């Protein structure tokens, strides 16, 4: 009875003595077509050039092999893959929660977060949470969403119009700037800051640490905590309204 014992399947191409065919279609180190030659002749040429014989098209008949520095080829391929991953843009949807009767200061704070998200090239899901008698006045949430969309229209657009979802009203804002563009600008800004730091070595380390701390706080997603604070601040108003 046949049994598969597992183990990884190699995706590496066969090189040099691991190539087991009588003849190959040989490509020279500069990409020139040498033609179909016996395997022994191809290996001999590889030794003369101090290169490797690498099978680049195993399914061809005969297989296509190329003379190259395989170690250098693997290194360059790994660097290209790393750079591609570095520049890869992942679509992220941030969420910001608001109450219909939000305090002006809290509104400005949350709008600041939305602005930052849009500048980073991320989408933002805005959720208006209704409670108690607020559910009978959806126009309050709609007007608030329209106000927010108008305040950030230079950075984003309404991708999904406001719609009621149970006790919540939801709107999605999309950034005008693509994620890749935002990432490129962020890298340029970081390079500029490093260059400025080198040009001004006397800058206080404490000031730099303070900027980093502020950035970390600003970058943190604190929508739940902020929502709790807003709800606490508005609780007396709701209680009096319901009474």
C-alpha positions as CSV (number, residue, x, y, z in Angstrom):
1,X,0.0,0.0,0.0
2,X,1.4,3.4,-1.0
3,X,1.8,5.9,1.7
4,X,2.8,9.6,1.5
5,X,5.1,10.4,4.3
6,X,5.0,14.2,3.8
7,X,8.0,16.4,3.4
8,X,8.5,19.7,1.5
9,X,8.6,19.7,-2.3
10,X,11.5,21.7,-3.6
11,X,10.8,24.6,-5.9
12,X,14.5,25.3,-6.5
13,X,15.6,24.7,-10.1
14,X,18.0,21.9,-10.8
15,X,21.6,23.0,-11.3
16,X,24.9,21.4,-12.5
17,X,25.2,17.7,-11.7
18,X,21.5,17.5,-10.6
19,X,20.3,17.9,-14.2
20,X,19.6,14.4,-15.5
21,X,18.9,14.7,-19.2
22,X,21.1,13.7,-22.2
23,X,21.0,17.1,-23.9
24,X,19.8,20.7,-23.2
25,X,18.9,23.8,-25.1
26,X,21.7,26.1,-23.8
27,X,21.5,29.9,-23.3
28,X,24.7,31.7,-22.8
29,X,25.6,34.1,-19.9
30,X,24.6,37.1,-21.9
31,X,21.3,35.6,-23.1
32,X,22.6,34.4,-26.4
33,X,21.2,31.2,-27.9
34,X,23.9,28.5,-28.0
35,X,21.6,25.8,-29.2
36,X,21.0,22.1,-28.3
37,X,24.1,20.6,-26.9
38,X,24.9,17.4,-24.9
39,X,24.7,17.8,-21.1
40,X,28.4,17.0,-20.7
41,X,29.3,19.9,-23.1
42,X,27.0,22.3,-21.3
43,X,28.7,21.4,-17.9
44,X,32.1,21.8,-19.5
45,X,31.2,25.3,-20.7
46,X,29.9,26.2,-17.3
47,X,33.3,25.2,-15.8
48,X,35.1,27.3,-18.4
49,X,33.0,30.4,-17.6
50,X,33.2,29.7,-13.8
51,X,29.4,29.7,-13.8
52,X,26.5,27.4,-12.9
53,X,24.3,25.5,-15.4
54,X,20.8,26.2,-14.3
55,X,17.6,24.6,-15.6
56,X,15.2,27.5,-16.3
57,X,12.5,25.6,-18.3
58,X,12.3,22.0,-17.1
59,X,9.1,21.3,-19.1
60,X,10.6,22.1,-22.5
61,X,11.9,19.4,-24.7
62,X,14.8,19.4,-24.3
63,X,15.0,21.4,-21.1
64,X,16.3,25.0,-21.4
65,X,19.4,25.7,-19.3
66,X,21.3,28.9,-18.8
67,X,24.8,29.7,-17.7
68,X,24.7,32.1,-14.7
69,X,26.0,32.8,-11.3
70,X,23.3,31.0,-9.4
71,X,24.2,32.5,-5.9
72,X,24.1,36.0,-7.3
73,X,20.8,35.3,-9.1
74,X,19.2,34.0,-5.9
75,X,20.3,37.1,-3.9
76,X,19.0,39.5,-6.5
77,X,15.7,37.7,-6.7
78,X,15.3,37.8,-2.9
79,X,16.1,41.6,-2.9
80,X,13.5,42.2,-5.7
81,X,10.9,40.2,-3.7
82,X,11.7,42.1,-0.5
83,X,11.3,45.4,-2.3
84,X,8.0,44.3,-3.8
85,X,6.7,43.4,-0.4
86,X,7.9,46.7,1.0
87,X,6.0,48.7,-1.7
88,X,2.9,46.5,-1.5
89,X,-0.2,48.4,-0.4
90,X,-2.7,46.8,1.9
91,X,-6.2,48.2,1.9
92,X,-7.1,49.0,5.5
93,X,-10.5,50.2,6.8
94,X,-10.3,52.2,10.0
95,X,-13.4,52.8,12.1
96,X,-14.4,56.0,13.9
97,X,-17.5,56.0,16.2
98,X,-19.4,59.1,17.1
99,X,-22.6,60.0,18.9
100,X,-25.3,62.3,17.4
101,X,-24.9,64.9,20.2
102,X,-21.1,64.9,20.2
103,X,-19.3,67.7,22.0
104,X,-17.5,70.2,19.6
105,X,-14.1,69.4,21.2
106,X,-14.6,65.6,20.8
107,X,-15.8,66.2,17.2
108,X,-12.5,68.0,16.4
109,X,-10.5,65.2,18.0
110,X,-12.2,62.5,16.0
111,X,-12.1,64.6,12.8
112,X,-8.3,64.8,13.3
113,X,-8.1,61.0,13.4
114,X,-10.1,60.8,10.2
115,X,-7.9,63.3,8.5
116,X,-4.8,61.3,9.6
117,X,-6.3,58.0,8.3
118,X,-7.2,59.6,4.9
119,X,-3.7,61.1,4.6
120,X,-2.3,57.6,5.1
121,X,-4.4,56.3,2.2
122,X,-6.8,54.3,4.4
123,X,-10.5,54.1,4.1
124,X,-12.6,55.2,7.2
125,X,-15.9,53.7,8.3
126,X,-17.8,56.3,10.3
127,X,-20.4,54.9,12.7
128,X,-23.0,57.1,14.4
129,X,-24.4,55.3,17.4
130,X,-28.0,56.1,18.5
131,X,-29.4,55.4,21.9
132,X,-32.8,55.7,23.5
133,X,-34.9,58.4,21.9
134,X,-32.1,59.4,19.6
135,X,-33.3,56.5,17.3
136,X,-36.3,58.5,16.4
137,X,-34.2,61.3,15.0
138,X,-31.9,59.8,12.4
139,X,-31.6,63.2,10.7
140,X,-29.1,64.2,13.5
141,X,-26.7,61.5,12.5
142,X,-27.2,62.2,8.8
143,X,-26.4,65.9,9.3
144,X,-23.3,65.0,11.3
145,X,-22.0,62.6,8.7
146,X,-22.6,65.2,6.0
147,X,-20.7,67.8,8.1
148,X,-17.8,65.4,8.5
149,X,-17.7,64.6,4.8
150,X,-17.7,68.3,4.0
151,X,-14.9,69.0,6.5
152,X,-12.5,66.4,4.9
153,X,-13.6,66.7,1.3
154,X,-10.1,67.8,0.3
155,X,-8.6,64.5,1.5
156,X,-11.4,62.0,0.9
157,X,-14.8,61.3,-0.7
158,X,-18.0,59.5,0.3
159,X,-17.5,56.0,-1.0
160,X,-20.6,54.6,0.7
161,X,-23.5,57.0,1.4
162,X,-25.0,57.1,5.0
163,X,-27.3,54.2,5.7
164,X,-29.2,53.0,8.7
165,X,-28.0,49.7,10.2
166,X,-30.1,48.9,13.3
167,X,-29.2,51.4,16.0
168,X,-26.3,52.7,14.0
169,X,-25.8,54.9,10.8
170,X,-22.8,54.1,8.7
171,X,-20.8,56.0,6.1
172,X,-17.5,55.0,4.4
173,X,-15.0,57.6,3.3
174,X,-12.4,56.8,0.7
175,X,-9.0,58.6,0.3
176,X,-8.2,60.7,-2.8
177,X,-4.6,59.6,-2.4
178,X,-3.7,56.0,-3.2
179,X,-2.0,53.9,-0.5
180,X,1.2,53.6,-2.5
181,X,1.4,57.3,-2.9
182,X,0.9,57.9,0.9
183,X,3.6,55.3,1.7
184,X,6.0,56.9,-0.7
185,X,5.4,60.4,0.8
186,X,5.8,59.0,4.3
187,X,9.2,57.5,3.3
188,X,10.3,60.8,1.8
189,X,9.3,62.6,5.0
190,X,11.2,60.1,7.1
191,X,14.3,60.5,4.9
192,X,14.0,64.3,5.2
193,X,13.8,64.1,9.0
194,X,16.9,61.9,9.1
195,X,18.8,64.3,6.9
196,X,17.7,67.2,9.1
197,X,18.8,65.4,12.3
198,X,22.3,64.8,10.7
199,X,22.5,68.4,9.7
200,X,21.5,69.5,13.3
201,X,23.3,67.1,15.7
202,X,22.8,69.5,18.6
203,X,19.0,68.9,18.7
204,X,17.8,67.8,22.1
205,X,17.2,64.0,22.5
206,X,14.4,64.7,24.9
207,X,12.6,66.8,22.3
208,X,13.0,64.0,19.8
209,X,11.7,61.4,22.3
210,X,8.7,63.7,23.0
211,X,7.9,63.8,19.3
212,X,8.0,60.0,19.1
213,X,5.8,59.7,22.1
214,X,3.3,62.1,20.7
215,X,3.3,60.3,17.4
216,X,2.7,56.9,19.1
217,X,-0.3,58.3,20.9
218,X,-1.7,59.9,17.8
219,X,-1.2,56.7,15.8
220,X,-3.0,54.5,18.3
221,X,-6.6,53.5,17.6
222,X,-8.6,54.6,20.6
223,X,-12.1,54.8,19.2
224,X,-13.6,52.6,21.9
225,X,-12.1,54.6,24.8
226,X,-13.1,57.9,23.1
227,X,-16.6,56.6,22.6
228,X,-16.9,55.7,26.2
229,X,-15.7,59.2,27.2
230,X,-18.3,60.8,25.0
231,X,-21.1,58.6,26.2
232,X,-20.2,59.4,29.8
233,X,-20.2,63.1,29.1
234,X,-23.6,62.9,27.4
235,X,-25.3,60.6,29.9
236,X,-26.8,63.4,32.0
237,X,-28.2,65.1,28.9
238,X,-29.8,61.8,27.8
239,X,-31.2,61.1,31.2
240,X,-32.9,64.5,31.4
241,X,-34.3,64.1,27.9
242,X,-35.7,60.7,28.5
243,X,-37.2,61.9,31.9
